[in-house]
Amino acid sequence: MNPKLKLLADGQGGVYSRGQAADSGYTPGQIHDRIQDGRWERIRYGQYAEAVDLSHLAPWDQQGLKHRRLVHAVLNSMRPGTVAVSHQSALALHGVPLWGVDLSEVHLSRLDRHRGGRIAGVRHHRGKLTAADLALVGHLPVTTVPRALFEMACTSTFEAAVVSADAVRRHHPIAEPELQRLLDVTEFWPGSPTARSALDFSDPLSESVGESRLRVLMHTHGLPAPMLQVVFTDADGFVARVDFYFPSERTVVEFDGLGKYAGASSEALIQEKLREDRLRALGLQVVRITWADLQDPARLIATIRKAFARA
């Protein structure tokens, strides 16, 4: 990409229009060739971006990046001042993890008198936004993190809402006056009970999408509430900080995450084995959960209950 178009694209989330490419010196033939050979990818009609390899990213991060590009493509073709990015689209721009929500369409809240509804893959919302509800991400108008979280949580599942609420509480703490304001504003919104339940259940100590999903699953199946990020020591000092600890059941549950030990050295694997042995020496049961385990909730819960029984 030539420097002029790269500079422009960098300010637009990597996205640029056909017209902007032409203004930067690309002929129609050059544009066509770059699309055909895969150097450029079509994000939306008339909007493009350089192709990037996302294979190193977690699935939700891949989806988030693709959605952010789609948001920029939509806004790049709209008149400034008419909309603010909202709902999960705003959370994506704010960098909040998303899981289990529909990212196939861009969500916008109207700042003008335009009607709501779905048009060409864009969901237009009508709602009263105040200055307290609006922020900027780069040059794009968006709803604030707290407002966007409420918007998304009112239109999603409890699990999806908890995943984002945990991350918001961890990285974007909501001041009590703002929280109360939004609770009042959204009191009679469809889906507000789900949003409120998710916020009540959320915990900033839940450190990843996988941990949040596992916590919801354990709650849904009636397990006691675990303690999060508990530190254990023995006579030799620090042993571990564990993801979940059930004190009455003397059981530790660890979420291994996406490829946590993939490519790990033999030394790292030995250290992890020693860590687990030291936890067991403290009289603890240790259960390891992976992403694959989340696909079979009944078996996962049975495994944890068996550890409770052994303890």
C-alpha positions as CSV (number, residue, x, y, z in Angstrom):
1,M,0.0,0.0,0.0
2,N,1.4,3.4,-0.9
3,P,2.1,5.8,2.0
4,K,-0.8,8.2,1.2
5,L,-3.4,5.4,1.4
6,K,-1.7,3.8,4.4
7,L,-1.8,7.0,6.3
8,L,-5.5,7.4,5.5
9,A,-6.4,3.8,6.3
10,D,-4.5,3.9,9.7
11,G,-6.9,6.6,10.8
12,Q,-9.9,4.6,9.7
13,G,-9.3,1.2,11.4
14,G,-7.4,0.0,8.3
15,V,-10.4,0.5,6.0
16,Y,-10.6,2.7,2.9
17,S,-13.1,3.3,0.1
18,R,-12.6,2.7,-3.6
19,G,-12.7,6.4,-4.1
20,Q,-10.0,7.0,-1.5
21,A,-7.8,4.4,-3.1
22,A,-8.3,6.2,-6.5
23,D,-7.5,9.5,-4.9
24,S,-4.3,8.0,-3.5
25,G,-3.1,7.0,-7.0
26,Y,-4.5,3.6,-7.7
27,T,-6.0,2.9,-11.1
28,P,-9.2,0.8,-11.5
29,G,-7.0,-2.0,-12.8
30,Q,-4.7,-1.9,-9.9
31,I,-7.6,-2.0,-7.4
32,H,-9.1,-4.9,-9.3
33,D,-5.8,-6.9,-9.3
34,R,-5.3,-6.4,-5.5
35,I,-8.8,-7.6,-4.8
36,Q,-8.5,-10.6,-7.1
37,D,-5.1,-11.8,-5.8
38,G,-6.1,-11.4,-2.2
39,R,-3.9,-8.5,-1.2
40,W,-7.0,-6.5,-0.4
41,E,-10.3,-7.8,0.9
42,R,-13.7,-6.4,0.5
43,I,-15.2,-5.4,3.9
44,R,-18.4,-3.9,2.5
45,Y,-19.6,-2.6,-0.9
46,G,-17.0,-0.1,-2.0
47,Q,-14.9,-0.5,1.2
48,Y,-11.7,-2.4,1.5
49,A,-8.8,-3.3,3.7
50,E,-5.4,-5.1,3.4
51,A,-5.7,-8.8,4.0
52,V,-4.2,-9.9,7.4
53,D,-3.5,-13.3,8.9
54,L,-5.6,-13.7,12.0
55,S,-4.8,-17.4,12.7
56,H,-2.7,-16.5,15.8
57,L,-5.8,-14.8,17.5
58,A,-8.4,-16.5,19.6
59,P,-11.7,-17.0,17.7
60,W,-13.5,-14.1,19.6
61,D,-10.6,-11.8,18.9
62,Q,-10.7,-12.7,15.2
63,Q,-14.4,-11.9,15.2
64,G,-13.9,-8.7,17.1
65,L,-11.2,-7.4,14.6
66,K,-13.4,-8.2,11.6
67,H,-16.4,-6.5,13.2
68,R,-14.3,-3.4,14.0
69,R,-13.3,-3.2,10.3
70,L,-17.0,-3.6,9.4
71,V,-17.9,-0.7,11.7
72,H,-15.3,1.5,10.1
73,A,-16.5,0.6,6.7
74,V,-20.1,1.5,7.5
75,L,-19.2,4.8,9.2
76,N,-16.8,5.6,6.3
77,S,-19.9,5.7,4.0
78,M,-22.2,7.7,6.2
79,R,-22.7,11.4,6.8
80,P,-20.8,12.6,10.0
81,G,-23.0,13.5,13.0
82,T,-25.9,11.3,12.1
83,V,-25.2,8.2,14.2
84,A,-23.2,6.9,17.1
85,V,-21.8,3.3,17.2
86,S,-23.7,1.4,20.0
87,H,-24.4,-2.0,21.5
88,Q,-21.8,-4.7,20.8
89,S,-20.4,-2.7,18.0
90,A,-19.4,0.0,20.5
91,L,-18.0,-2.6,22.9
92,A,-15.9,-4.0,20.0
93,L,-14.4,-0.5,19.3
94,H,-13.7,-0.1,23.1
95,G,-11.8,-3.4,23.0
96,V,-14.2,-5.2,25.4
97,P,-14.2,-9.0,24.8
98,L,-17.4,-10.3,23.2
99,W,-18.6,-13.9,23.1
100,G,-21.9,-15.4,22.0
101,V,-23.3,-12.2,20.4
102,D,-24.2,-11.6,16.8
103,L,-21.5,-9.6,15.0
104,S,-22.9,-10.0,11.6
105,E,-24.5,-6.6,11.6
106,V,-23.3,-3.2,12.8
107,H,-25.3,-1.5,15.5
108,L,-25.8,2.3,15.4
109,S,-27.9,4.7,17.5
110,R,-29.4,7.5,15.5
111,L,-28.5,11.1,16.4
112,D,-30.9,12.5,13.8
113,R,-34.5,11.8,13.0
114,H,-33.9,8.8,10.8
115,R,-36.1,5.9,11.5
116,G,-34.8,2.7,13.2
117,G,-34.6,-0.8,11.7
118,R,-32.3,-3.0,9.7
119,I,-30.9,-1.6,6.5
120,A,-28.2,-3.3,4.4
121,G,-26.6,-5.2,7.3
122,V,-26.8,-2.2,9.7
123,R,-29.2,-2.2,12.7
124,H,-30.4,1.4,13.4
125,H,-31.7,2.1,16.9
126,R,-33.8,5.0,18.1
127,G,-33.1,6.1,21.6
128,K,-32.4,9.2,23.6
129,L,-28.6,9.7,24.1
130,T,-27.3,12.4,26.3
131,A,-23.7,13.8,26.5
132,A,-23.1,11.4,29.3
133,D,-23.8,8.5,27.0
134,L,-21.3,9.5,24.2
135,A,-17.6,9.2,23.7
136,L,-15.1,9.0,20.9
137,V,-12.9,6.1,19.9
138,G,-10.4,7.7,17.5
139,H,-12.7,9.9,15.4
140,L,-15.8,7.8,15.7
141,P,-18.7,8.7,18.0
142,V,-19.7,5.8,20.2
143,T,-21.7,5.1,23.2
144,T,-19.6,4.9,26.4
145,V,-18.5,1.5,27.7
146,P,-21.1,1.4,30.5
147,R,-23.9,2.5,28.1
148,A,-22.8,0.0,25.4
149,L,-22.6,-2.8,28.0
150,F,-26.2,-2.2,29.1
151,E,-27.3,-2.0,25.4
152,M,-25.7,-5.3,24.6
153,A,-26.7,-7.0,27.8
154,C,-30.4,-6.2,27.2
155,T,-30.3,-7.9,23.8
156,S,-28.1,-11.0,24.6
157,T,-28.0,-14.1,26.7
158,F,-27.0,-14.1,30.3
159,E,-23.7,-15.9,29.5
160,A,-22.8,-13.4,26.8
161,A,-23.6,-10.5,29.0
162,V,-21.5,-11.9,31.9
163,V,-18.5,-12.4,29.6
164,S,-18.4,-8.7,28.7
165,A,-19.5,-7.4,32.1
166,D,-16.6,-9.3,33.8
167,A,-14.2,-7.6,31.4
168,V,-15.8,-4.2,31.8
169,R,-15.6,-4.4,35.6
170,R,-12.0,-5.5,35.3
171,H,-10.7,-2.9,32.9
172,H,-13.4,-0.1,32.9
173,P,-14.8,0.1,36.4
174,I,-18.2,1.9,36.4
175,A,-18.6,4.6,39.0
176,E,-21.6,4.1,41.3
177,P,-23.5,7.3,40.2
178,E,-23.1,6.3,36.5
179,L,-24.2,2.7,37.3
180,Q,-27.3,4.0,39.1
181,R,-28.1,6.4,36.3
182,L,-28.0,3.6,33.7
183,L,-30.1,1.3,35.9
184,D,-32.7,4.0,36.1
185,V,-32.6,4.7,32.3
186,T,-32.9,1.0,31.3
187,E,-35.3,-0.1,34.0
188,F,-38.2,-0.7,31.6
189,W,-36.1,-1.8,28.5
190,P,-36.9,-5.2,27.1
191,G,-34.2,-7.5,28.4
192,S,-33.3,-5.3,31.4
193,P,-33.7,-8.2,33.9
194,T,-31.0,-10.2,32.1
195,A,-28.7,-7.2,32.1
196,R,-29.2,-6.6,35.8
197,S,-28.7,-10.2,36.7
198,A,-25.5,-10.3,34.6
199,L,-24.1,-7.2,36.3
200,D,-25.0,-8.6,39.7
201,F,-23.2,-11.8,38.9
202,S,-20.2,-10.2,37.2
203,D,-16.8,-10.3,38.9
204,P,-13.7,-8.3,38.0
205,L,-11.5,-11.2,39.2
206,S,-12.7,-13.4,36.3
207,E,-9.8,-12.9,34.0
208,S,-10.7,-14.4,30.6
209,V,-13.6,-15.3,28.4
210,G,-13.1,-18.9,29.3
211,E,-13.2,-18.3,33.0
212,S,-16.3,-16.2,32.7
213,R,-18.1,-18.9,30.7
214,L,-17.0,-21.6,33.1
215,R,-18.2,-19.6,36.1
216,V,-21.6,-19.2,34.4
217,L,-21.8,-22.9,33.7
218,M,-21.0,-23.8,37.3
219,H,-23.6,-21.4,38.5
220,T,-26.2,-22.7,36.1
221,H,-25.7,-26.2,37.3
222,G,-26.0,-25.3,41.0
223,L,-22.4,-25.6,42.2
224,P,-21.5,-23.4,45.2
225,A,-20.0,-20.1,44.4
226,P,-16.2,-20.4,44.3
227,M,-13.6,-18.0,45.4
228,L,-11.6,-16.5,42.5
229,Q,-7.8,-16.0,42.2
230,V,-6.9,-17.5,45.5
231,V,-3.2,-17.7,46.5
232,F,-1.8,-20.8,48.1
233,T,1.5,-21.2,50.0
234,D,3.3,-24.0,51.7
235,A,6.4,-24.3,53.9
236,D,8.5,-23.5,50.8
237,G,6.6,-20.3,50.0
238,F,4.3,-19.4,47.1
239,V,2.7,-22.3,45.4
240,A,0.0,-20.9,43.0
241,R,-2.7,-18.4,42.3
242,V,-5.7,-20.5,41.2
243,D,-8.7,-19.6,39.1
244,F,-11.4,-21.1,41.3
245,Y,-11.4,-22.4,44.8
246,F,-14.2,-24.2,46.6
247,P,-13.2,-24.0,50.2
248,S,-15.8,-26.3,51.7
249,E,-15.0,-28.9,49.1
250,R,-11.2,-28.4,49.3
251,T,-11.2,-28.3,45.5
252,V,-9.3,-26.2,43.0
253,V,-10.6,-25.7,39.4
254,E,-8.2,-24.4,36.8
255,F,-9.2,-23.2,33.3
256,D,-6.3,-24.0,31.0
257,G,-7.4,-21.7,28.3
258,L,-6.8,-21.8,24.5
259,G,-3.6,-23.8,23.9
260,K,-2.1,-22.7,27.2
261,Y,0.6,-25.4,27.0
262,A,0.8,-25.7,23.3
263,G,4.5,-25.6,22.3
264,A,5.5,-25.3,26.0
265,S,9.0,-26.5,26.8
266,S,9.5,-29.7,28.8
267,E,10.8,-27.5,31.7
268,A,7.6,-25.5,31.7
269,L,5.5,-28.7,31.8
270,I,7.6,-30.1,34.6
271,Q,7.1,-26.9,36.6
272,E,3.4,-27.1,36.1
273,K,3.3,-30.7,37.2
274,L,5.3,-29.8,40.4
275,R,2.9,-26.9,41.0
276,E,0.0,-29.2,40.9
277,D,1.7,-31.8,43.1
278,R,2.3,-29.1,45.7
279,L,-1.4,-28.2,45.6
280,R,-2.4,-31.8,46.1
281,A,0.0,-32.1,49.0
282,L,-2.0,-29.3,50.7
283,G,-5.0,-31.7,50.6
284,L,-6.6,-30.2,47.6
285,Q,-8.3,-31.8,44.7
286,V,-7.3,-30.2,41.4
287,V,-9.5,-30.2,38.3
288,R,-8.3,-28.9,35.0
289,I,-10.9,-27.6,32.4
290,T,-10.2,-26.9,28.8
291,W,-12.2,-25.2,26.0
292,A,-13.2,-28.6,24.7
293,D,-14.7,-29.5,28.1
294,L,-17.1,-26.5,27.8
295,Q,-18.8,-28.3,24.9
296,D,-20.0,-31.1,27.2
297,P,-21.4,-29.3,30.3
298,A,-22.9,-32.4,31.9
299,R,-19.6,-34.3,31.8
300,L,-17.7,-31.2,33.0
301,I,-20.0,-30.7,36.1
302,A,-19.8,-34.5,36.9
303,T,-16.0,-34.3,36.9
304,I,-16.1,-31.4,39.4
305,R,-18.7,-33.1,41.6
306,K,-16.5,-36.3,41.6
307,A,-13.6,-34.1,42.9
308,F,-15.9,-32.8,45.6
309,A,-16.7,-36.4,46.6
310,R,-13.1,-37.4,46.7
311,A,-12.3,-34.4,49.0
